[in-house]
Amino acid sequence: MYAIAGLDQVPTKLNRITVALEPELYEALQAYSTRSRRSMSNQISVILEQALISTGDLKAPIARVEKRGGARPNAGKRKKSEDADLPTDDRSDTV
């Protein structure tokens, strides 16, 4: 699924499912997620957790554990060759 050369990590190790939603339900979920400042995926997870607690199928809220793949080595660091491509400041201090 994630074919990035040299990386064996994926964005998350959490289980995934695919759900088909009617357009009206999708739009309502999108609006609710935006108001809650959550991703739609996270909002669905919260809604499902609350529903399963109310039915008794889940006994207590789930303790959130970071299960992401982790940081990539050297992520966000520029290579030395990239520094040479940066524009230089040609302004002179002389008037």
Backbone bond lengths (Angstrom), bond angles and torsions (degrees), N, CA, C in turn:
res aa  C-N    CA-C-N  psi(-1)  N-CA   C-N-CA  omega(-1)  CA-C   N-CA-C  phi
1 M - - - 1.443 - - 1.525 111.05 -
2 Y 1.334 117.41 -42.46 1.450 121.23 178.60 1.516 108.27 -114.07
3 A 1.302 116.36 97.93 1.459 121.31 -175.99 1.522 109.80 -101.92
4 I 1.302 116.20 71.62 1.451 121.27 176.66 1.518 106.11 -104.57
5 A 1.319 115.49 125.18 1.462 120.65 -175.20 1.522 111.34 -54.02
6 G 1.320 115.86 126.50 1.448 121.26 174.16 1.518 115.42 81.36
7 L 1.325 118.89 -1.60 1.458 119.77 -179.36 1.523 109.95 -110.48
8 D 1.303 115.66 124.04 1.460 120.63 176.83 1.516 110.70 -99.97
9 Q 1.341 117.37 3.20 1.448 121.03 -176.11 1.519 110.17 -97.24
10 V 1.320 115.44 147.55 1.462 121.99 174.83 1.522 107.33 -116.50
11 P 1.337 118.31 160.71 1.463 120.11 -176.98 1.530 114.87 -56.72
12 T 1.306 118.08 -32.48 1.460 120.00 179.23 1.516 109.90 -149.68
13 K 1.311 115.13 152.03 1.463 120.78 176.30 1.523 110.48 -105.68
14 L 1.329 116.94 6.66 1.460 121.07 178.73 1.515 110.30 -71.00
15 N 1.311 116.72 152.21 1.464 121.10 175.84 1.518 109.84 -65.24
16 R 1.315 116.31 148.28 1.463 121.66 -178.60 1.524 110.09 -125.80
17 I 1.340 115.05 151.33 1.458 121.60 172.47 1.523 108.00 -137.81
18 T 1.304 116.08 161.17 1.459 121.29 175.24 1.519 107.74 -112.73
19 V 1.324 116.60 134.64 1.455 121.77 -178.51 1.520 108.68 -128.61
20 A 1.322 116.86 133.42 1.466 121.84 175.16 1.527 108.21 -95.44
21 L 1.341 116.23 127.21 1.465 120.72 -177.01 1.520 110.70 -120.13
22 E 1.316 115.51 144.50 1.462 120.68 172.03 1.529 107.94 -65.31
23 P 1.333 118.26 148.86 1.471 120.60 -177.88 1.530 113.97 -53.97
24 E 1.314 117.65 -40.27 1.467 120.64 -178.93 1.530 111.03 -65.18
25 L 1.315 116.19 -41.48 1.459 120.93 179.18 1.527 109.98 -66.53
26 Y 1.320 116.91 -41.99 1.462 121.75 178.92 1.533 110.48 -60.24
27 E 1.325 116.69 -46.85 1.469 120.85 -179.32 1.525 111.66 -63.90
28 A 1.322 116.80 -40.56 1.463 120.55 178.59 1.528 110.61 -65.31
29 L 1.319 116.57 -42.08 1.461 121.19 178.23 1.523 110.82 -64.43
30 Q 1.316 116.21 -40.26 1.457 120.79 179.00 1.538 110.46 -62.94
31 A 1.326 117.19 -44.02 1.466 121.31 178.66 1.529 110.54 -64.48
32 Y 1.330 117.18 -43.75 1.461 121.61 179.87 1.527 110.61 -63.34
33 S 1.320 117.41 -42.74 1.462 122.09 179.36 1.525 110.81 -63.29
34 T 1.307 116.21 -41.83 1.463 120.58 179.57 1.527 110.48 -63.33
35 R 1.323 116.99 -45.85 1.463 120.45 178.45 1.528 111.54 -62.18
36 S 1.330 116.42 -35.25 1.469 121.36 -178.90 1.520 112.63 -83.94
37 R 1.321 116.07 -4.76 1.466 122.32 -177.61 1.514 111.95 56.52
38 R 1.317 115.02 46.18 1.462 122.40 177.70 1.517 108.39 -127.89
39 S 1.325 115.53 158.46 1.455 118.76 171.19 1.527 107.15 -71.46
40 M 1.312 116.43 159.43 1.470 118.82 178.82 1.529 109.90 -62.20
41 S 1.314 117.17 -39.38 1.460 120.91 179.37 1.525 111.13 -60.68
42 N 1.326 116.58 -46.55 1.454 120.61 179.44 1.521 111.14 -65.74
43 Q 1.332 117.06 -40.06 1.468 120.45 179.68 1.526 110.77 -63.38
44 I 1.319 117.37 -41.73 1.468 120.89 177.41 1.518 110.12 -61.56
45 S 1.323 117.03 -42.15 1.461 121.01 179.12 1.525 110.93 -60.65
46 V 1.329 117.32 -42.69 1.469 121.75 179.10 1.528 110.38 -64.82
47 I 1.331 116.75 -45.02 1.473 120.94 179.67 1.527 110.43 -61.02
48 L 1.329 117.09 -44.69 1.464 120.57 179.59 1.528 111.62 -64.16
49 E 1.322 115.96 -41.59 1.459 119.65 178.62 1.524 110.57 -60.75
50 Q 1.342 117.92 -45.91 1.457 121.64 179.05 1.527 111.37 -62.61
51 A 1.328 117.20 -41.22 1.465 120.94 179.77 1.522 110.89 -65.03
52 L 1.328 117.51 -42.73 1.468 120.71 -178.79 1.526 112.21 -70.39
53 I 1.313 117.88 -30.43 1.468 120.33 174.05 1.526 109.63 -68.12
54 S 1.339 116.96 -41.65 1.474 119.87 -178.83 1.528 112.51 -67.29
55 T 1.337 117.90 -27.84 1.467 120.40 178.43 1.529 112.38 -87.25
56 G 1.331 116.60 -11.11 1.461 120.45 -179.17 1.515 112.95 88.85
57 D 1.317 118.18 -0.08 1.464 120.35 179.68 1.530 112.03 -76.58
58 L 1.315 116.48 -19.43 1.461 121.95 174.97 1.519 105.33 -125.11
59 K 1.309 117.05 125.65 1.470 121.24 -171.56 1.530 113.71 -78.35
60 A 1.321 117.16 -33.79 1.473 120.26 -176.09 1.519 108.78 -150.86
61 P 1.327 116.77 159.69 1.469 119.13 175.91 1.531 110.75 -56.64
62 I 1.297 115.35 147.17 1.459 121.32 -177.74 1.525 109.35 -80.56
63 A 1.331 115.42 131.69 1.462 120.33 175.06 1.524 107.08 -71.47
64 R 1.312 116.60 122.96 1.464 120.90 -177.73 1.518 110.16 -77.62
65 V 1.315 115.29 124.96 1.453 122.26 177.74 1.521 106.93 -119.90
66 E 1.315 116.82 135.38 1.460 120.83 179.54 1.522 108.59 -67.16
67 K 1.329 115.72 114.50 1.458 120.61 -178.79 1.521 111.64 -119.01
68 R 1.302 117.44 17.39 1.459 119.48 178.86 1.520 109.31 -68.69
69 G 1.304 114.62 163.41 1.463 120.95 -178.05 1.515 113.38 -63.90
70 G 1.303 118.02 -22.88 1.444 120.68 179.74 1.510 111.74 104.83
71 A 1.294 115.60 168.49 1.461 120.80 -178.41 1.523 110.39 -73.14
72 R 1.310 114.54 144.33 1.459 119.13 175.33 1.515 108.33 -79.40
73 P 1.327 117.07 144.84 1.457 119.19 178.30 1.530 110.12 -61.57
74 N 1.325 117.41 136.26 1.469 124.61 177.55 1.525 113.70 62.04
75 A 1.328 118.87 21.46 1.462 120.81 179.30 1.518 109.25 -64.05
76 G 1.316 116.28 132.11 1.444 122.08 176.98 1.517 115.35 82.56
77 K 1.319 117.51 -0.84 1.463 120.11 179.66 1.519 109.46 -96.23
78 R 1.314 115.43 134.60 1.464 120.10 179.05 1.511 110.82 -80.34
79 K 1.297 114.38 146.47 1.461 119.94 174.24 1.525 107.77 -79.19
80 K 1.307 116.85 153.08 1.465 120.85 179.93 1.518 111.33 -58.36
81 S 1.321 119.05 -35.50 1.463 121.65 -178.87 1.528 111.29 -66.95
82 E 1.343 117.77 -25.97 1.463 121.02 178.68 1.520 111.13 -71.25
83 D 1.344 117.70 -28.82 1.458 120.86 179.33 1.525 111.31 -63.37
84 A 1.312 117.68 -33.29 1.459 121.56 -179.29 1.520 111.46 -67.73
85 D 1.324 117.69 -24.42 1.459 121.73 -178.53 1.527 112.99 -83.87
86 L 1.331 117.80 -9.24 1.455 120.70 -177.68 1.529 110.24 -71.03
87 P 1.342 117.42 143.37 1.465 119.04 178.44 1.519 110.23 -68.26
88 T 1.308 115.24 148.68 1.458 119.59 179.02 1.511 109.28 -103.35
89 D 1.299 116.11 160.06 1.452 122.03 178.95 1.528 108.37 -86.92
90 D 1.348 117.87 107.50 1.457 122.51 -175.64 1.527 112.79 -89.66
91 R 1.330 117.16 2.98 1.463 118.87 -178.55 1.528 109.67 -69.13
92 S 1.300 114.78 143.25 1.449 120.01 179.36 1.524 108.95 -103.97
93 D 1.320 116.03 145.84 1.465 120.54 179.15 1.521 111.19 -79.76
94 T 1.327 118.45 -8.13 1.459 120.41 -179.59 1.519 110.27 -84.79
95 V 1.312 115.19 144.81 1.464 120.49 -179.14 1.501 110.76 -103.64
